[in-house]
Amino acid sequence: MKDISRIAAEESLAPFDRAFFDPLHRFKYIGSGSLGGKAQGLAFIQRILASAFPHDKFPFVEVSIPSLTVLRTDIFDSFLHRNRLNEVAYSDTSDDFIAYSFQKAELPAEILGDLRSLVEQVRSPLAIRSSSLLEDAVHEPFAGIYTTKMIPNNQPSPDERFRKLSDAIKLVYASTFFKAAKDYAQAAHQDFREEKMAVIIQEVVGQLFNGRYYPQLSGVARSFNFYSMGRSKPEDGVVSLALGLGKTIVDGDRVWTYSPAYPKVAPPFGSAEALLKETQTEFWAVNMGKPPAYDPIRETEYLVKGTLSDAELDETLRHSASTYDPISRKISIGTGTKGPRAITFAPLLDSNETPVNAVTRTLLSLCAHAMGSPVEIEFAMTFNPNRFGFLQVRPMVVSSEQVDVHADEMKEVQALLASEQALGNGLIETIRDIVYVKPSSFDAKFTRRIAAELENFNRTLANEGRPYLLIGFGRWGSSDPWLGIPVQWGQIGGANVMVEAVLPNMNVDLSQGSHFFHNLTSFQVKYFCVPYEGEYPIKWELLEQHQTVHETEFVRQVRLPFPLQVKVDGRSGRGVILMPSHG
Amino acid sequence: MLPWGTFFAIYHKAVLPLTNLKRKTTPMISRTYNPFETAQAQFDRIAGLLDLDKPTRDILRYPMREYHFSIPVRMDDGIVQIFRGFRVQHNSARGPGKGGIRFHPLETIDTVRALAMWMTWKCAVVDIPLGGSKGGVVCDPHNLSTREIEQLCRGWVRQISRDVGPTLDVPAPDVMTNPQDMLWMLDEFEVIHGGKFPGFITGKPLSIGGSHGRKEATGYGVVFTIREALKEINVKPENTTVSVQGFGNVAQYAIDLIQRIGSRVVCVSSWNQGEKKADSYRKSSGIRLDELQAITDAFGGIDKTKARELGYELLPGDAWLEQDVDILVPAALENQITKDNVSALSKRVKIIAEGANGPTTPDADPILNERGIFTIPDFLCNAGGVTCSYFEQVQSNMNYYWEKDEVLGKLDTKMTAAFHAVRDVARRRKLHMRDAAYLISVSRVAQACRDRGWV
């Protein structure tokens, strides 16, 4: 972010004065260090919301950032220093051991009274979110790498609430040093020891329904869409919506994705049955009911998954569901009739009863303008009263380099693969290493093992400083091992180009989790989606001609004598990877 | 019933020096300064401000109960010696009594009475449900063996065990008593009553019923009040410098926390046991707590030579008071800021935080007020200790112990709430902090007496 926005961000903050819900100052801080990237982005937008958002245009929707207090990075420094945690933090020990060591440590005495007073006045769920120095920075986004913990904060005793809050803060601190973060830093060529963590304590936007606390809608919107289809243009952006907490979207699970320019146009599911199958069937909520087994080092300790039947019971489908009619085999808007429900958000997007889409578009435009680059925002919403909680903003990186990919090139003999659905923009001519999942031994039931094997390849190549092309089956970073290879970013972060070969029985919808997507764009990784039996199939035989550098049960690495030529045209979404003509 | 005057005349006779204290103890010496009279005078003034009725004044002006007893101890040489012990329970309208046990050769009943009354006010100002008590034994522990001290501790409990306890009156360490003494007392109490009663006494070692955070509590509590005072006068901690009198437990933890919130401590004084005088140590760039602790003995005495080697400037004992700083923290002895030396205070001083008991004499107080110095009165400023003692008692009664961050978090909110309650009264009634604090305390205790139907 520009310096000027950092200054603007600081101006909208107030020191924590032991009043968490303060209508005049929703945004407070404790300590004197940095706010971290995420909090800085929010503080900046807080100002924009106050000064530029046309609240009068949306009189029936309260658009605001949920109340929050930031523990600045000096508190993190004190916590590490006073508890002598540096040794364990920077060691190669397991995440659990690091988390446990952090749990045993003591938070700095000077913030305890503030935390105590916070839980004494707040009895609704809180999100304890990371906001590190490197997180959400423009070029190396550590988005989604660190832990966010939701706590119900509804225990009758303030002592209990205090303990849960401090446990959660310590977990977020510990996650700074988890393996995923260390791997990620290596991939990003960042000095890990420079990383510092601020923590955001924020009210969770939602309402209580039968022991579950969740928003009726959460969303991620991007002002630039690399996957634009049909009439929509990349500049129109893209929005993903889900019922319940935003974790569903961030994890890359099934959600409703649409172009904000054409909110009534459904994604191309092919049939009503396919739509029913491919849309959201479960949602995340904060568990406000029976306490779960004590497990302070698990991020989802207080989260619970609900089904659409649960949502039906909670009467929270009114704004999000359509109904499938098995006789006509059609989907009708709303829940007026009986039948299986599909989360399409049609009641909101088709009727414009509540201007969710208009608010989202306005915010995207405002944020993109204010930040001077395309942006990604996260939000959550409740109805009656209508409240649109703005949760996060981060800049997207869009390359302005112009590359043309012609249809002829895509069909060249030397073309290893080509795609009409390529992500990114630009030309790469530095890659000689190719790591690919062998088509002969691939089976969706082995995807977890494949992920583990890939991690070793990635580490070796990253250590050697070699960029590489990665080819696999299904969606990279999928949380569902049956839909793709469930890697975390750090496990494959050294790849400069990623290819997902889509098998016939896998979903062709490119809907990576928000953080995965953000990593792709920020690291300017080129991403190719190649239907297994499409017009431009992968020419595996071109790879097999080359000498194997290393091979495991499921993965093979080859090294070419000369670099590949990787070209992606971000405007058309076309891309091609050409084998070196010399070789 | 005896009139109060006659009642006290009998008490005074009872505490006359005992003739059989021949060897290792020093008989009590009567002194011209009577702290109880001072405490009563303070109370009278506040009672006037509150317009208290006569019965309320009468019940609060004197202790509700006093116990005077003899403690026989067979000394190491086989001879039995009788020590004089006291327990004064000033008021228990708000809850069981709370107060330390002092082992001091110059102990007087009037000192104990005054301290018991001040405990009532201190517990009330931080709004903990306890009354005020104090106890003592006329003795000099320096001249007693460990076994003799144990016998003295056990003997004290044997004499008073029916009238103290978790629901009646809860002792704690004080001048020249320590956690080990508390354990002996607890053990004796439990033997007598046939059970386990860890809530009988506080200041126990951490391993046997003590509370986390106890050693930090008083010093941290001082800083919590300073932090709030700085907000009141709209000064940021990072723009302030501090001078501290004393380098004992309270001072060291106060320095620890005040540096963490951003202030710079530039001067400390400490008692030099060898030369029987105090010295001040100054470092304009800010003292380093860890390096000073490394050259400090168990009584808080700093090694002069090593301090010089570390770049500290050695100054006379009372120089801490004359430093050009924003905050003064007297955290050692009473009667340190007096009418005679108050003019030596720098014009820069904005806050005096009374970490010690009674560091400012009554005649210096109006001068400080006139100069616009924000004084945080002792019984508010150093109430972190008793607040944590209360937490220890609560934990002991439950036999369930909290983590340190929980204790310190509660301590902070309690102290901060107390500070603001006093500040509010000060603002509304246009009083200085000391009077406002007394006003709150006395009115709370008076109200409890009324609610119980005592007056």
Interface residues (C-beta under 8 A of the other chain):
Chain A: R18 S32 S78 E106 L107 P108 A109 E110 L112 G113 D114 L115 R116 S117 E120 D159 F162 R163 S166
Chain B: E216 Y220 F224 E238 L257 R260 I261 G262 W402 E403 K404 D405 E406 L408 G409 K410 L411 D412 T413 M415 T416
